[in-house]
Amino acid sequence: MKYVYLLRSKACPDQTYVGLTRDVHKRLAAHNEGQSSHTSKYTPWELVAFFGFAEFGKAAAFEEYLKSGSGRAFAAKRLW
């Protein structure tokens, strides 16, 4: 399975992050340990939601959508 996940910074709640992984909980731990240069300055992070996909292509397309303007609007209204 591939998972698209949404994170929110506990320190700066306006900061959010969307990513793609095989292991959501391991990836969250990596974000909170500062292993990602994109998220290290906003630790700690909390998991808001995650979505599982059997096919990588569909997961990658959903991640890309959530990072687009309309996807951000959707997430702001329905997920955050």
N, C-alpha and C positions, 0 to 999 in steps of 0.2 A: 504494500500500500504506500501511496504517496499522500502527504498531508499538506494542505495550505493552512497556515496558522496566523492568528492575529494577536499581537502583543500590545500592551499599554504600559508605559513607564509609571511605576509607583511614585517616583520622585518628581516627575514632570508629566502629569496626566494628559497634557495636550500632545505629547509625543507618542506616536503609534508606529507599529512596524508590521509588515506583511511578509511572510516568508514561505518557503517550500522545503520539506524535509521528509525523511523516512521515519524518524523517531522524534516525536514532538517533545517529550519530556527531556530527552537528552539534549535537544537543541535549545530548549528554554534554559537549561542549566548552563550551557555554553554561553548564551547571551548574558546571563547573570554573572558569569565568571569573567566577563569582559573580553571574550575571545573573538568578538566581531567588532571591527573598527566602526561599523555603522551604528552600533547600538551601545558601545561601551560607556559613553559619557552620560547615558540616561538610566543606568542600572539603579535599583533592581526593576525587573520586568515581571508582569503578570500575564498569564495566558487568558485571553478573552474568549477565543473560540478556535476550533480547528475543524477541517472538513477533509474526509478521506476519499481518495480516488484510486481505483484499480489501475488506471492508465496514466502514465506520466504526462502524456500530451494534454489530457483534460485538466490535470492538476496545474500544469504550467500555464495553460490558457486562463484558468480561473484566477491564479495568482496575478497574471498580467492584467486581467480585468480589474481586480481589486486595487491595483496600483494606478489605474487610469482615472481620469476625472469623473466619469460616470460611476465607476466602481467605488471610488472614495465617497461619492455622494450616497450610494447605496449602503455602504458600510456604516457611514455616519448616521444614517436614518434607521438602519435595521440591526446593526451588529455591535457598535460601540456603545 
